[in-house]
């Protein structure tokens, strides 16, 4: 029996009417947000699934950990430093096709990396290409959502950013099993093709904001806001840049080295839940708490204020880091406390975009945040290869853990004191260039 849908009082069994109905649904901003979240699920894979490849790649290439972790840093550095340039592309050309190009490059880097026969080739393919592709799609989805949610930008950004953290939760278990069963090369090839096909299908549903939305944006952004050049001349921007780099270092150290830490403390092979061992289970929990953090603390910052929320979250992270290190040899607490660390860490990706726009206005919000987001690349260098190099020279993770906890505590203090004071002075004209 044929079920005929109704659209505007007429049968929509006609293909043209069905197409019109589908277009109307796709133009809904919440549907567009959901599609962007799905894109984030895919482009987060090179960063958040990297720990699953570290141990087998160390064995394959017979290199030091610090040398291999350059791959991870290149992903994040290239992703963050391409965002200002990609932001201009998205403003000038059709956003959906730029996002499609980013997905193609990001997922294709996994396919090509499966054929890499040296660490240097892995740098260029997995690191550089993967990062450039992810960054291009990342800033495009972020800009698309911000343009469609002028009235609920904080909530929408928090939901979007949670997708970047939660996405690997869906694939961590399967990718970890695939690495064990078929090796790194086969896993990269198969999942790279899967991500590529899924990503391009999702992007087909994306819609650039219509003329009405664009006009609304032009009216809103014309009201106020610093230019990028003006922003870069303010001390408060550089304080925010340093703080974001410091706190990024903390999370990236764990993200890139968690498998190695688990192995060194003898908990990597423990089976804890439903046949899942310590590291995959920790990564899955970390993705959940990381995603929840972006919505939870993002919403809380609307009530408590940005600086107060940052101070609370980073203070908790310092505490959880110390507790995690003292219990790192306990597989159950290893998983639970790593999840708590990410619960206190993930909010920087929802609060700092809002903080940047709060401080410097809407007129150049996308490009301005792209400049601030470059700090994540700096943090990835210190959290990835530099932390690994320090561990190699010290012979233990102890100094690294306590340095990370100290950075957390210092960032919390800066948020509650100096950042508050400098933002207030800037908003009253004290730091205008």
SEMI-89864 format. One line per 5 residues: number of its first residue (from 0); their letters; for each residue x, y, z of C-alpha. Coordinates in Angstrom, 3 decimals, always signed. Layout:
NUM) A) X Y Z | ...
***
This chain:
0) XXXXX) +0.000 +0.000 +0.000 | +1.415 +3.365 -0.993 | +1.476 +5.936 +1.749 | +1.176 +9.417 +0.299 | +2.543 +12.223 +2.430
5) XXXXX) +0.791 +15.570 +2.465 | +2.610 +18.793 +1.776 | +0.741 +22.096 +1.686 | -2.521 +20.298 +1.247 | -1.492 +18.352 -1.880
10) XXXXX) -0.211 +14.848 -2.387 | +3.575 +14.771 -2.163 | +3.875 +11.445 -3.939 | +5.017 +13.594 -6.843 | +8.865 +13.565 -6.911
15) XXXXX) +9.032 +17.355 -7.122 | +6.875 +17.744 -4.016 | +8.882 +15.129 -2.154 | +12.081 +16.941 -3.053 | +10.601 +20.226 -1.845
20) XXXXX) +9.526 +18.620 +1.435 | +12.975 +17.092 +1.946 | +14.625 +20.440 +1.220 | +12.369 +22.121 +3.777 | +13.370 +19.574 +6.414
25) XXXXX) +17.071 +19.917 +5.626 | +16.860 +23.706 +5.903 | +15.803 +23.386 +9.548 | +18.696 +24.721 +11.597 | +18.514 +21.880 +14.140
30) XXXXX) +18.829 +19.346 +11.326 | +21.847 +21.277 +10.026 | +23.353 +21.225 +13.526 | +22.848 +17.450 +13.697 | +24.571 +16.982 +10.321
35) XXXXX) +27.523 +19.106 +11.466 | +27.782 +16.991 +14.622 | +28.010 +13.894 +12.404 | +30.798 +15.537 +10.396 | +32.613 +16.166 +13.687
40) XXXXX) +32.243 +12.469 +14.531 | +34.337 +11.704 +11.446 | +37.003 +14.415 +11.510 | +37.820 +13.758 +15.187 | +39.117 +10.266 +14.352
45) XXXXX) +42.732 +11.207 +13.441 | +43.208 +12.933 +16.791 | +41.224 +10.873 +19.278 | +41.823 +7.395 +17.808 | +45.571 +7.952 +17.480
50) XXXXX) +46.380 +6.313 +20.883 | +45.128 +2.991 +19.482 | +47.904 +3.046 +16.877 | +50.831 +4.174 +19.042 | +52.045 +0.843 +20.450
55) XXXXX) +51.889 -1.162 +17.194 | +53.516 +1.704 +15.273 | +56.340 +1.923 +17.832 | +57.000 -1.757 +17.177 | +56.689 -1.378 +13.402
60) XXXXX) +59.043 +1.573 +12.962 | +61.344 +0.896 +15.977 | +61.525 +4.584 +16.965 | +61.356 +6.516 +20.225 | +57.969 +7.572 +21.575
65) XXXXX) +58.861 +11.263 +21.272 | +59.679 +10.771 +17.579 | +56.402 +9.005 +16.846 | +54.288 +11.514 +18.781 | +55.290 +14.193 +16.296
70) XXXXX) +52.565 +12.649 +14.109 | +49.936 +13.502 +16.723 | +51.249 +17.045 +17.126 | +51.234 +17.591 +13.368 | +47.557 +16.609 +13.220
75) XXXXX) +46.618 +19.201 +15.830 | +49.059 +21.907 +14.683 | +47.979 +21.695 +11.030 | +44.331 +21.553 +12.063 | +44.562 +24.664 +14.196
80) XXXXX) +46.822 +26.787 +12.030 | +44.741 +26.244 +8.883 | +41.570 +27.571 +10.536 | +42.051 +31.324 +9.857 | +42.771 +30.642 +6.169
85) XXXXX) +39.942 +28.100 +5.929 | +37.617 +30.629 +7.540 | +38.227 +33.038 +4.652 | +37.521 +30.255 +2.148 | +34.227 +29.454 +3.832
90) XXXXX) +33.189 +33.105 +3.737 | +34.053 +33.451 +0.049 | +32.877 +30.147 -1.435 | +30.099 +27.610 -0.757 | +30.630 +26.290 +2.766
95) XXXXX) +29.313 +22.759 +2.105 | +31.820 +22.103 -0.675 | +34.737 +23.357 +1.417 | +33.553 +21.036 +4.210 | +33.348 +18.193 +1.680
100) XXXXX) +36.944 +18.872 +0.627 | +38.008 +18.791 +4.284 | +36.266 +15.453 +4.867 | +37.827 +14.041 +1.695 | +41.346 +15.058 +2.715
105) XXXXX) +40.922 +14.012 +6.349 | +39.502 +10.544 +5.635 | +41.731 +10.037 +2.621 | +44.768 +10.580 +4.822 | +43.915 +7.340 +6.643
110) XXXXX) +43.703 +5.425 +3.374 | +47.043 +6.803 +2.203 | +48.644 +6.302 +5.638 | +47.957 +2.582 +5.362 | +50.677 +2.496 +2.681
115) XXXXX) +53.239 +4.584 +4.622 | +56.583 +2.808 +4.924 | +58.402 +5.299 +7.172 | +57.739 +7.637 +10.062 | +58.462 +10.614 +7.801
120) XXXXX) +55.751 +9.471 +5.376 | +53.390 +9.148 +8.344 | +54.241 +12.752 +9.316 | +53.181 +14.037 +5.910 | +50.145 +11.825 +5.318
125) XXXXX) +48.521 +11.132 +8.689 | +49.834 +14.289 +10.369 | +49.828 +17.107 +7.801 | +47.048 +15.954 +5.447 | +44.852 +14.656 +8.257
130) XXXXX) +45.198 +17.887 +10.208 | +44.583 +20.177 +7.219 | +41.472 +18.257 +6.236 | +40.064 +18.144 +9.760 | +40.702 +21.866 +10.304
135) XXXXX) +39.037 +22.836 +7.028 | +35.869 +20.897 +7.870 | +35.998 +21.964 +11.539 | +35.931 +25.710 +10.971 | +33.316 +25.333 +8.227
140) XXXXX) +30.861 +23.483 +10.461 | +31.557 +25.890 +13.320 | +30.857 +28.923 +11.144 | +27.730 +27.377 +9.646 | +26.270 +26.667 +13.097
145) XXXXX) +27.160 +30.100 +14.481 | +25.480 +31.793 +11.522 | +22.274 +29.821 +11.997 | +22.080 +30.207 +15.793 | +22.524 +33.901 +16.475
150) XXXXX) +20.097 +33.650 +19.392 | +21.423 +30.365 +20.879 | +25.056 +30.395 +19.859 | +26.409 +29.125 +23.179 | +24.094 +26.130 +23.347
155) XXXXX) +24.539 +25.235 +19.688 | +28.340 +25.544 +19.886 | +28.425 +23.349 +22.976 | +26.360 +20.656 +21.256 | +28.536 +20.858 +18.134
160) XXXXX) +31.811 +20.660 +20.070 | +30.515 +17.695 +22.059 | +30.266 +15.840 +18.753 | +34.016 +16.177 +18.253 | +34.643 +14.546 +21.620
165) XXXXX) +31.914 +11.898 +21.594 | +32.358 +10.768 +17.975 | +35.251 +8.350 +18.604 | +33.112 +6.675 +21.276 | +31.214 +4.993 +18.454
170) XXXXX) +34.341 +3.596 +16.813 | +36.964 +3.130 +19.562 | +35.905 -0.423 +20.377 | +35.691 -1.541 +16.738 | +38.947 +0.149 +15.690
175) XXXXX) +40.832 -1.320 +18.669 | +39.569 -4.804 +17.770 | +40.469 -4.267 +14.120 | +44.036 -3.267 +15.042 | +44.469 -6.464 +17.056
180) XXXXX) +42.872 -8.688 +14.417 | +44.218 -7.216 +11.178 | +46.961 -4.746 +12.049 | +47.267 -0.980 +11.737 | +47.528 -0.872 +7.951
185) XXXXX) +44.304 -2.769 +7.246 | +42.453 -0.775 +9.913 | +43.521 +2.583 +8.483 | +42.558 +1.531 +4.959 | +39.118 +0.109 +5.767
190) XXXXX) +38.012 +2.756 +8.229 | +39.423 +5.529 +6.060 | +37.158 +4.407 +3.214 | +34.215 +4.034 +5.606 | +34.673 +7.534 +7.028
195) XXXXX) +35.086 +8.975 +3.539 | +31.880 +7.435 +2.196 | +29.832 +8.343 +5.281 | +31.231 +11.872 +5.385 | +30.427 +12.709 +1.786
200) XXXXX) +26.856 +11.411 +2.185 | +26.389 +13.603 +5.277 | +27.827 +16.692 +3.593 | +25.302 +16.353 +0.765 | +22.619 +17.364 +3.261
205) XXXXX) +24.345 +20.546 +4.420 | +22.881 +23.887 +3.345 | +24.546 +27.280 +3.309 | +22.546 +29.906 +5.262 | +19.913 +31.536 +3.072
210) XXXXX) +19.770 +35.188 +2.046 | +17.507 +36.092 +4.948 | +19.893 +34.534 +7.429 | +22.830 +36.228 +5.736 | +21.127 +39.606 +5.964
215) XXXXX) +20.409 +39.021 +9.640 | +24.048 +38.125 +10.187 | +25.230 +41.267 +8.412 | +23.006 +43.424 +10.613 | +24.187 +41.672 +13.771
220) XXXXX) +27.905 +41.659 +13.059 | +27.893 +45.274 +11.870 | +26.936 +46.407 +15.360 | +30.255 +45.943 +17.119 | +33.493 +44.029 +17.182
225) XXXXX) +37.241 +44.398 +16.936 | +39.110 +43.643 +13.747 | +41.613 +40.799 +13.833 | +44.511 +43.258 +13.688 | +43.082 +45.201 +16.628
230) XXXXX) +42.559 +42.014 +18.610 | +46.126 +40.841 +18.033 | +47.426 +44.076 +19.540 | +45.624 +43.567 +22.862 | +47.308 +41.969 +25.902
235) XXXXX) +44.055 +40.278 +26.912 | +44.042 +38.233 +23.689 | +47.553 +36.960 +24.329 | +46.666 +36.084 +27.907 | +43.750 +34.015 +26.584
240) XXXXX) +46.075 +32.473 +23.970 | +48.633 +31.432 +26.612 | +45.939 +30.080 +28.934 | +44.344 +28.022 +26.171 | +47.761 +26.659 +25.148
245) XXXXX) +48.546 +25.733 +28.763 | +45.312 +23.878 +29.361 | +45.479 +22.204 +25.941 | +48.889 +20.813 +26.913 | +47.261 +19.002 +29.825
250) XXXXX) +44.592 +17.213 +27.810 | +46.837 +16.459 +24.838 | +49.438 +14.808 +27.083 | +46.846 +12.270 +28.193 | +45.188 +11.885 +24.789
255) XXXXX) +48.428 +11.097 +22.977 | +50.190 +9.037 +25.675 | +47.457 +7.178 +27.558 | +48.239 +3.806 +25.947 | +51.939 +4.105 +26.788
260) XXXXX) +51.178 +5.195 +30.362 | +48.844 +2.229 +30.844 | +51.478 -0.177 +29.554 | +54.251 +1.243 +31.745 | +52.111 +0.900 +34.864
265) XXXXX) +50.976 -2.617 +33.972 | +47.248 -2.019 +33.475 | +46.933 -2.059 +29.684 | +45.967 -5.729 +29.382 | +43.337 -5.797 +32.119
270) XXXXX) +39.843 -6.808 +30.953 | +37.348 -4.705 +32.903 | +33.929 -4.660 +31.236 | +32.242 -6.735 +28.514 | +35.576 -7.977 +27.256
275) XXXXX) +36.944 -4.436 +26.850 | +40.443 -3.789 +28.197 | +41.663 -0.758 +30.123 | +42.801 +1.587 +27.342 | +39.810 +1.256 +24.970
280) XXXXX) +37.430 +1.495 +27.933 | +39.229 +4.598 +29.244 | +39.106 +6.186 +25.788 | +35.390 +5.486 +25.497 | +34.646 +6.984 +28.923
285) XXXXX) +36.922 +9.939 +28.188 | +34.963 +10.696 +25.018 | +31.689 +10.643 +26.973 | +32.883 +12.951 +29.746 | +34.752 +15.176 +27.283
290) XXXXX) +31.565 +15.677 +25.285 | +29.370 +16.174 +28.354 | +31.855 +18.733 +29.690 | +31.356 +21.032 +26.711 | +27.604 +21.243 +27.215
295) XXXXX) +27.657 +21.193 +31.041 | +30.267 +23.872 +31.656 | +29.232 +25.868 +28.582 | +25.743 +26.216 +30.036 | +27.138 +26.827 +33.528
300) XXXXX) +29.285 +29.691 +32.214 | +26.103 +31.558 +31.207 | +25.136 +31.567 +34.893 | +28.441 +31.805 +36.797 | +30.379 +33.807 +34.199
305) XXXXX) +33.144 +32.598 +31.871 | +36.111 +33.230 +34.171 | +34.481 +31.719 +37.249 | +33.555 +28.587 +35.320 | +37.077 +28.261 +33.907
310) XXXXX) +38.524 +28.631 +37.402 | +36.202 +25.948 +38.768 | +36.842 +23.481 +35.940 | +40.620 +23.838 +35.814 | +40.889 +23.668 +39.606
315) XXXXX) +39.000 +20.373 +39.503 | +41.240 +19.132 +36.711 | +44.356 +19.804 +38.791 | +42.846 +17.775 +41.640 | +41.815 +14.902 +39.363
320) XXXXX) +45.269 +14.793 +37.731 | +46.958 +14.338 +41.122 | +44.432 +11.674 +42.155 | +44.828 +9.870 +38.827 | +48.609 +9.696 +39.188
325) XXXXX) +48.390 +8.331 +42.725 | +46.028 +5.558 +41.526 | +47.469 +4.947 +38.046 | +48.345 +1.308 +38.841 | +44.723 +0.463 +39.670
330) XXXXX) +42.989 -0.401 +36.367 | +39.491 +0.508 +37.556 | +40.546 +3.860 +39.010 | +42.751 +4.435 +35.957 | +39.606 +4.427 +33.809
335) XXXXX) +37.350 +6.374 +36.206 | +39.831 +9.138 +37.059 | +40.915 +9.632 +33.450 | +37.224 +10.204 +32.680 | +37.000 +12.796 +35.457
340) XXXXX) +40.086 +14.574 +34.107 | +38.386 +14.953 +30.729 | +35.131 +16.024 +32.373 | +37.034 +19.006 +33.789 | +39.071 +19.594 +30.610
345) XXXXX) +36.697 +19.487 +27.641 | +34.888 +22.742 +28.361 | +37.721 +24.859 +26.988 | +36.357 +24.141 +23.489 | +32.955 +25.588 +24.330
350) XXXXX) +33.885 +28.403 +26.745 | +36.844 +29.913 +24.881 | +34.880 +30.514 +21.640 | +32.190 +32.289 +23.680 | +34.858 +34.134 +25.677
355) XXXXX) +36.518 +35.351 +22.476 | +33.236 +36.619 +21.025 | +32.188 +38.154 +24.365 | +35.451 +40.091 +24.478 | +36.048 +41.093 +20.850
360) XXXXX) +32.532 +41.136 +19.426 | +30.731 +39.418 +16.568 | +32.016 +41.336 +13.555 | +35.019 +39.039 +12.958 | +34.130 +36.235 +15.361
365) XXXXX) +35.067 +33.293 +13.104 | +38.486 +34.561 +12.037 | +39.250 +35.918 +15.504 | +38.534 +32.567 +17.126 | +40.591 +30.892 +14.414
370) XXXXX) +43.575 +32.930 +15.641 | +42.884 +31.976 +19.260 | +42.378 +28.327 +18.274 | +45.969 +28.230 +16.971 | +46.978 +27.967 +20.641
375) XXXXX) +45.691 +24.384 +20.589 | +48.465 +23.567 +18.116 | +51.069 +24.960 +20.507 | +49.587 +22.924 +23.358 | +49.678 +19.751 +21.286
380) XXXXX) +53.434 +20.118 +20.785 | +54.087 +20.380 +24.508 | +51.510 +17.719 +25.378 | +52.677 +15.250 +22.717 | +56.370 +14.961 +21.754
385) XXXXX) +57.732 +17.351 +24.405 | +55.994 +15.459 +27.230 | +57.207 +12.155 +25.769 | +60.755 +13.509 +25.455 | +60.669 +14.692 +29.081
390) XXXXX) +59.513 +11.253 +30.183 | +62.380 +9.648 +28.253 | +64.977 +11.925 +29.840 | +63.502 +11.655 +33.358 | +62.904 +7.897 +33.161
395) XXXXX) +59.409 +8.223 +34.634 | +56.113 +10.037 +34.174 | +56.203 +11.571 +37.682 | +57.562 +15.043 +36.782 | +55.277 +15.225 +33.743
400) XXXXX) +52.160 +14.492 +35.791 | +52.939 +17.057 +38.455 | +53.891 +19.696 +35.869 | +50.528 +19.139 +34.155 | +48.665 +19.487 +37.476
405) XXXXX) +50.601 +22.700 +38.172 | +49.604 +24.120 +34.763 | +45.964 +23.324 +35.533 | +46.143 +25.124 +38.868 | +47.965 +28.135 +37.392
410) XXXXX) +45.409 +28.482 +34.592 | +42.570 +28.386 +37.148 | +44.218 +31.173 +39.161 | +44.806 +33.285 +36.042 | +41.160 +32.895 +35.023
415) XXXXX) +39.889 +34.099 +38.393 | +42.322 +37.003 +38.762 | +44.268 +38.452 +35.831 | +41.842 +37.462 +33.043 | +38.906 +39.004 +34.883
420) XXXXX) +40.806 +42.228 +35.447 | +42.163 +42.535 +31.888 | +38.846 +41.758 +30.206 | +37.087 +44.353 +32.351 | +39.749 +46.938 +31.499
425) XXXXX) +39.543 +46.133 +27.800 | +35.762 +46.423 +27.721 | +36.022 +49.864 +29.336 | +38.632 +50.990 +26.814 | +41.789 +50.343 +28.768
430) XXX) +43.367 +48.044 +26.177 | +41.999 +49.347 +22.889 | +44.771 +49.537 +20.285
***
